[in-house]
Amino acid sequence: MSFFVDVALPVPLDRSFTYRVDGEAPAIGARVLVPFSGQRLMGVILRVHSQEPEGEFEVKPVQQVLDDASLLPDDLLRLAEWIAQYYVAPLGEVLRGMLPLTAEIRRVFLYRIAEQGRRVLYEGAEKGSSRRSKLSPEEQNREYAVLNALESGNALKLAQLRSATGAGKALLEGMVRKRWLSREVEADERDARRTERVAVLVEDARLPKLNDNQMRILAELTAVGGRMPVRHLRDLPVPDSTLTTLVRRGLVVIEDEPLAFHLGGVHAEGKKHAHEHALNETQMEALASIAASLAEGSFKPHLLYGVTGSGKTAVYFAAMQRVLATGKAALLLVPEIGLTPAMAGQMYAAFGDEVALLHSQLSPDERAEQWHRIRRGEARVVVGTRSAVFAPVPSLGLIIVDEEHDSSYKQEETPRYHGRDVAVMRAKLLDIPVILGSATPSLESWNNAQTGRYTLLKMEQRVANRPLPEVELVDMRAEFQQTGAEHLFSRRLIEETQATLDRGEQAIILLNRRGYSYVVMCRSCGEKIECENCAIAMTFHKPVHGTDLHAEPGERLECHYCGFRRNVPKACPKCSSEHLYYMGAGSQQGEERLQEIFPSARIGRMDRDTVRGRGDVERLLQRLHSGEINLLVGTQMIAKGHDIHGVTTVGVVGCDHALGMPDFRAAERVFQLLTQVSGRAGRGEKPGRVLVQSYHVDHYAVRCAAAHDYEGFVRREMQFRRPFFYPPFGVLTNVLIQSQDMGEAMRWSGELGRWFNTASVPGVRMLGPAAAPVSRLKRIYRYHLLLKAQRRSDLQAGLRNMLRHAEYKGIPRNAIIVDVDAISLM
């Protein structure tokens, strides 16, 4: 019997696609491989029916059903539908983000010549190449070799083209961007289980005459109980063929066994874990409110507002223990991978092997393995970053979002969901409590608490009645007047840091910029050296050796948006002047200056250049906990979540530049960053001190952060947002229109802008269209419209009508990015 299935595919189209299945009906929520536009894609079944689609076209068959049952529970399928509706995103792309099982699908890229590429090939043969290209002559010749290889019209794999022409993936992708080639994707199933080969000694086997090498392997196996990974045996000074001979003679067998997963974790010796602390009165009051919601078994959002060091983590763990005692599971979200080692160590100490970890720095095979462990119910405690909100946890009883204010919870790729808001919606669908914790709650969450949507729980004292750190503001305008020169570190910060090191204590200095200098400018013509792909100044990086976890490459300019690198020019590319000026200081320069000022200090640096993998984070934090590092400089990675009891002094350098950004959330971000990094000081027995260098010491965000006055900041900030209906008093969506052709992007944005001005879109106000603050990103030109409304239903209706108009006008769907509840407007 034949059935028809409606399948959601990971393509930028707001619809499903119908295919035929012969034989047994598959399950809703199962994955399938289907043909689509010359490709083979993986999709998810949304509906099974016997109704043949209308129209004169052939319904293609499903090529392979990958699952016997649904991979996603009913609540996650409903959550996916809500995300697609709320964020105006294609359902197929939402479901792709929910299933981190790319390791189980083998993807092969095929390249085919396009009409424009064929035209370039023929013109080159007739007229020769004009060589008007940024590529070298050798690379241009390689492009023509690729076009010649594909001239027949057949698609070839990347490996085939590399073998035939020497072209790498970067060159081929560049030809795709120029529309000389089209790229297709073939998908197939693969086994993603992580295993390793293990040599096992055969018991009671009769030993024939053996040579010395064979005896050495048998002795090694006997010494470790008869089992050893083959990779360890390969380290022995014997030929590889020796083990093969022992297998052939029946003395050793080779087996595949699952690889162990390293959960990781960081913990200071002698320091109690979070679950080992007795809760104080304030913590018990917060826990009692959460426990009441757990007992009711109903949806109830709690905003846990606790100052830094008030013991929010201990409350989380106590609540999770209560949930596990009832036989249910718990999910804890953290904003950044840098916070997972510390949290993973705490989790393992409290819950052992029941803990699963999900974040983007796991390998695809590890991620699939952890996902399946969670789905089978083997791990009842899940900790991870924003995508862990989709973990298929059976019997989920509690969701916790730590540092709920953090912008890292917002996905910057389609679907552009917010992990915090999705967590609240998932809790609502499951009818369970959710806890949002922060020392600096987002204004949206605070407003929800003030209006009664959330239950507000306050913890306004640090544990053991430790005082909040004293914050001193250093006016850098006065510093310049007194010293007659501009210095990265003020005299007061140097003095206090030296005193801290002399006392045998630790200090942290926040310098929230990567690299050495973040602008290279010509003194003669004023030209900034920008990335060739992005409209952004390139950052100067200098090689630093000896203190980093990784030795860095030589001097270079790097774009922190697309990763493009180039050598440092000896002269200005525009006017050929040799007078290049390096402006601004990043964390790399900060580390160099600190080494000069404090030559005996044990300095470490924590930023995206020194911390590239999860192991790097663990090693660096372990060195900090142990006291091996007594002075740490870094970006905002050091600002939140870390509980280092030896840190008594925190310095903040250059963080107020964000007040000048074209973003209505600028003041909120500065306040949150200053408050969070201040909270790293004085978490142990000794009091803390914070020095904030600023050129805007009178700004209310800086003043309120120095006074630890969150509610005072909120009152001031709300006064500015209310008249303009900015969140939380209205809803905001940023619509980005993008194209590789600037004229095309400008024309499309103008068309959508005119439609909003002439169409009846009640309750929606448009700002723009205008070039985005970063007007070109990865060679794509960007224009945007800002849409504001007081009612979300009005805005969503307007967005869907806009997309229908765009389709009517022939504007491609993938040229329009709809960013609902946008966090970044850049």
C-alpha positions, -999 to 999 in steps of 0.1 A, spaced: 0 0 0 12 35 -7 11 64 17 18 101 13 40 120 38 44 157 43 80 164 50 97 195 65 130 202 48 159 224 59 154 250 32 143 287 35 108 280 24 77 283 46 60 251 35 62 213 37 67 189 7 48 158 -2 64 125 -10 52 89 -16 60 59 6 54 24 -6 47 -2 21 43 4 58 34 39 70 64 56 87 60 74 121 54 111 124 86 127 136 109 102 119 137 113 96 137 105 59 161 111 30 142 126 0 152 140 -34 148 178 -36 160 201 -64 187 178 -76 199 171 -41 193 144 -15 182 160 18 172 148 52 138 159 64 113 152 92 78 137 86 50 160 98 20 141 85 11 107 71 -20 105 49 -36 89 18 -46 121 0 -28 124 -33 -17 160 -39 -36 180 -65 -19 192 -97 -2 176 -127 32 167 -113 48 135 -102 50 128 -65 85 115 -59 92 86 -36 110 88 -2 144 73 -8 150 61 27 133 61 61 159 65 88 139 58 120 114 32 130 98 57 155 96 94 161 129 109 173 111 139 189 86 137 217 52 154 211 61 184 232 92 191 210 72 189 178 47 213 193 76 235 204 90 235 168 57 246 155 55 275 180 91 286 171 83 286 134 52 307 141 67 331 167 100 337 149 85 336 114 110 308 105 107 278 81 97 247 102 122 226 84 151 248 96 137 247 131 136 209 131 171 208 118 183 228 148 164 204 171 182 173 158 220 176 163 225 143 145 246 155 116 271 128 124 246 102 114 243 116 79 271 116 55 270 147 33 288 149 0 291 182 -19 288 180 -57 297 209 -81 281 216 -115 289 243 -140 263 271 -141 253 292 -172 274 321 -161 304 298 -156 299 284 -191 297 319 -205 330 329 -187 346 297 -200 337 304 -237 346 341 -234 380 332 -220 386 308 -248 377 334 -275 391 366 -260 414 355 -232 412 364 -195 412 400 -185 429 390 -152 407 415 -134 406 395 -102 421 396 -67 432 360 -72 467 351 -83 472 341 -120 478 305 -107 444 305 -89 427 320 -120 441 293 -142 428 267 -116 393 283 -119 394 277 -157 406 242 -151 376 236 -129 352 250 -156 368 228 -182 365 197 -160 327 205 -155 320 215 -191 302 183 -199 275 193 -174 280 163 -151 284 170 -114 317 161 -97 326 156 -60 350 179 -42 376 151 -41 373 145 -78 378 182 -87 408 185 -62 424 155 -78 419 167 -114 426 204 -110 442 210 -75 412 233 -65 404 234 -28 370 240 -12 377 277 -7 383 283 -44 352 263 -54 330 281 -29 343 314 -43 332 302 -77 298 294 -63 295 329 -49 303 343 -83 276 320 -97 300 302 -120 292 270 -103 262 255 -85 266 233 -55 245 202 -47 244 181 -16 240 143 -14 231 128 19 233 92 32 232 74 65 263 66 85 271 49 118 281 76 142 289 55 172 322 63 188 342 31 192 378 21 195 396 -11 186 407 -31 217 431 -61 217 418 -89 240 440 -118 251 425 -152 244 424 -172 276 437 -208 279 452 -206 244 481 -229 237 512 -208 232 533 -218 202 569 -207 198 569 -169 198 595 -143 190 605 -115 213 582 -89 198 552 -112 201 561 -120 237 563 -83 245 527 -77 233 514 -107 252 532 -96 284 518 -61 280 483 -74 277 487 -98 306 500 -70 328 468 -49 323 443 -77 327 441 -89 291 425 -59 274 442 -28 259 433 -3 232 452 -11 200 464 26 198 484 20 230 499 -12 217 510 7 186 532 28 209 554 -3 217 587 -5 198 575 -35 177 563 -37 141 526 -32 134 525 -66 117 533 -83 151 498 -78 164 483 -90 131 503 -122 134 490 -128 170 454 -123 158 459 -147 129 473 -173 152 443 -171 175 462 -157 206 446 -122 204 412 -110 192 403 -75 182 369 -61 195 352 -27 191 340 -11 223 324 23 230 347 52 237 344 68 271 330 104 272 350 129 292 325 152 310 353 175 322 350 199 351 370 224 372 371 225 409 394 241 435 410 218 461 394 221 495 364 241 482 329 227 488 307 219 458 275 238 455 253 209 466 274 205 498 265 239 512 238 243 538 213 269 525 209 301 544 175 317 552 172 336 519 181 306 498 156 285 517 129 310 510 137 309 473 138 271 473 105 269 492 87 289 465 102 267 438 94 235 457 57 246 460 55 249 422 71 215 418 46 200 442 17 216 423 31 201 391 21 232 370 38 258 348 52 287 369 81 309 358 104 322 386 128 351 382 156 344 407 172 378 412 203 373 433 233 396 436 267 381 426 279 356 452 244 351 467 244 314 461 220 310 432 238 278 420 232 262 454 195 269 450 195 254 415 211 222 428 187 219 457 158 223 433 172 197 409 177 172 437 141 175 446 130 169 410 152 138 407 138 125 439 104 124 423 118 103 394 118 132 369 147 150 351 162 185 351 177 207 324 202 235 331 211 260 305 243 282 307 250 310 282 285 302 271 308 272 266 333 289 290 309 283 319 303 246 312 335 232 327 328 247 362 292 237 360 300 202 347 324 196 376 297 206 401 271 185 383 292 154 383 300 158 420 263 160 428 247 136 402 275 113 389 270 95 356 234 108 353 248 140 338 249 146 300 266 176 284 254 193 252 273 222 235 288 232 202 324 222 210 315 186 212 324 166 181 294 156 159 298 120 171 300 130 208 269 153 204 249 125 188 260 101 215 250 124 243 217 132 226 208 95 224 218 89 260 194 117 270 166 103 248 170 68 263 166 82 298 202 73 308 210 109 318 184 127 339 205 158 344 213 178 312 236 208 312 244 228 280 242 260 260 212 274 242 206 244 218 203 221 248 168 236 253 158 210 226 173 180 245 148 151 242 146 146 280 119 121 290 98 131 321 113 166 323 103 182 356 123 214 358 141 239 335 167 263 348 182 292 327 213 306 344 224 341 336 191 346 317 200 381 306 230 370 285 228 378 248 245 345 240 211 328 244 200 345 211 207 324 180 223 345 152 214 321 125 180 309 112 159 301 132 168 331 153 153 319 186 161 331 221 170 301 243 155 318 274 121 324 258 120 290 242 128 275 276 98 293 291 76 281 263 88 245 266 80 246 303 46 259 295 39 231 271 50 205 296 32 223 325 64 224 347 82 252 366 111 272 350 137 292 369 154 322 353 184 333 373 206 364 371 223 392 391 213 416 363 180 404 349 170 415 314 145 444 314 120 421 297 122 395 324 121 421 352 90 437 336 73 403 335 80 399 372 67 434 380 35 427 361 29 394 377 37 371 348 68 357 367 72 351 404 101 373 417 125 358 441 151 381 456 185 372 472 201 405 480 229 393 503 260 373 496 265 340 513 280 341 548 271 378 548 301 387 528 301 423 516 297 432 480 330 446 466 337 483 470 337 499 435 359 529 427 355 549 395 387 562 379 380 592 357 403 588 327 397 624 316 412 636 348 440 610 344 449 624 310 449 660 323 472 650 352 497 628 333 496 646 299 495 613 281 469 585 274 477 553 293 460 519 290 461 514 328 456 542 353 481 548 381 454 539 406 447 505 389 485 497 388 489 507 424 460 485 436 470 456 415 505 457 428 492 457 464 470 428 457 499 407 442 521 417 472 495 403 496 496 370 477 461 374 463 447 373 427 435 400 404 414 400 372 415 428 346 387 430 320 397 444 286 368 436 264 386 436 230 405 408 213 439 413 196 466 438 200 451 470 184 416 471 169 422 498 143 451 503 119 448 538 103 469 558 79 481 591 95 483 607 60 449 600 44 429 588 74 421 555 57 413 525 80 425 491 68 392 471 64 384 435 57 380 428 20 349 408 28 333 430 55 328 467 61 347 465 94 382 475 105 407 447 108 423 439 141 461 438 145 474 406 162 509 403 174 527 370 181 529 363 218 547 332 232 552 317 266 520 325 284 492 314 260 477 279 259 485 281 221 514 298 204 498 323 180 508 329 144 530 358 134 519 394 130 487 397 111 455 416 105 424 396 112 386 402 107 367 389 138 335 386 117 345 364 88 380 352 99 398 367 69 436 372 76 462 392 57 498 403 64 504 437 79 511 461 50 543 482 51 524 511 35 489 524 33 470 505 5 453 538 -6 480 565 -5 512 544 -1 522 564 30 544 545 55 528 563 85 504 536 98 490 542 133 478 514 155 448 526 176 431 510 206 442 483 228 430 447 230 435 419 255 468 409 238 483 443 242 469 444 278 488 412 286 520 426 271 517 458 291 510 439 323 541 418 318 562 450 316 545 465 347 545 434 368 574 413 357 572 388 386 534 382 382 521 349 368 499 363 340 473 344 320 450 356 292 415 344 285 399 353 251 389 336 219 425 335 207 438 315 238 407 294 244 397 275 213 385 242 227 367 230 258 400 215 272 416 249 270 390 265 292 394 237 318 432 240 319 431 278 322 405 278 350 423 250 368 455 271 368 435 301 381 419 280 409 452 265 420 469 299 421 494 291 393 480 323 377 477 353 400 468 380 373 443 372 346 435 395 317 407 388 293 375 397 275 340 392 288 346 354 290 361 361 324 332 383 335 305 359 346 299 327 364 334 320 377 338 315 414 375 320 422 379 326 459 414 340 457 404 370 435 401 401 456 408 428 430 391 434 396 400 461 371 378 472 343 394 489 313 377 505 283 343 489 286 323 521 284 330 525 246 299 504 241 278 534 253 284 550 219 270 521 199 239 526 178 218 503 199 191 511 225 204 483 247 239 498 250 234 511 285 219 479 297 248 459 283 274 481 300 256 480 333 253 442 331 290 437 322 303 460 349 281 443 375 290 408 365 327 413 364 326 432 397 310 401 412 342 381 406 359 400 435 356 391 471 339 357 468 362 342 494 370 351 530 387 384 520 367 415 508 369 425 472 377 458 455 368 469 419 384 498 399 364 509 369 383 531 344 358 553 324 355 584 303 318 585 313 319 583 351 287 604 353 266 581 331 238 564 350 247 529 339 283 533 353 271 551 385 244 525 392 268 496 386 293 512 410 266 514 437 253 479 430 219 495 424 201 473 398 166 487 406 179 523 403 193 515 369 160 499 358 140 530 368 163 553 347 165 530 317 127 525 316 122 563 314 141 563 281 125 533 266 88 539 275 82 569 252 97 551 221 79 518 228 112 499 229 111 466 247 97 458 272 70 483 263 67 471 227 80 444 204 108 448 179 119 430 148 149 436 127 144 427 90 177 423 71 177 423 33 210 409 19 226 403 -15 260 399 -30 250 428 -52 247 461 -34 222 476 -59 200 445 -56 200 447 -18 192 484 -19 164 478 -45 148 450 -25 149 469 8 134 499 -10 106 477 -23 98 463 12 100 498 27 75 512 1 52 483 8 52 490 45 45 527 38 16 521 15 0 488 28 -23 487 57 -2 473 85 -21 483 117 -1 489 148 33 486 132 58 514 128 88 511 104 122 528 108 142 527 76 152 512 53 188 520 58 222 504 54 229 481 84 256 495 108 279 467 94 268 473 58 288 444 43 295 411 60 312 381 43 309 398 9 271 402 14 256 437 14 230 443 41 201 468 45 176 467 73 141 478 85 133 481 121 97 473 129 81 482 162 46 474 175 28 473 209 10 441 200 29 410 189 0 397 168 0 429 147 37 426 141 36 389 131 7 395 107 26 423 91 57 402 87 39 373 71 21 397 47 56 413 39 70 378 30 41 371 7 47 405 -10 84 397 -13 75 364 -30 52 381 -54 79 406 -63 105 378 -68 126 386 -38 143 353 -28 133 341 7 169 335 16 176 372 9 153 382 39 163 376 75 135 381 100 150 386 134 121 387 159 130 402 193 164 412 179 192 415 204 219 428 180 210 456 155 244 456 139 
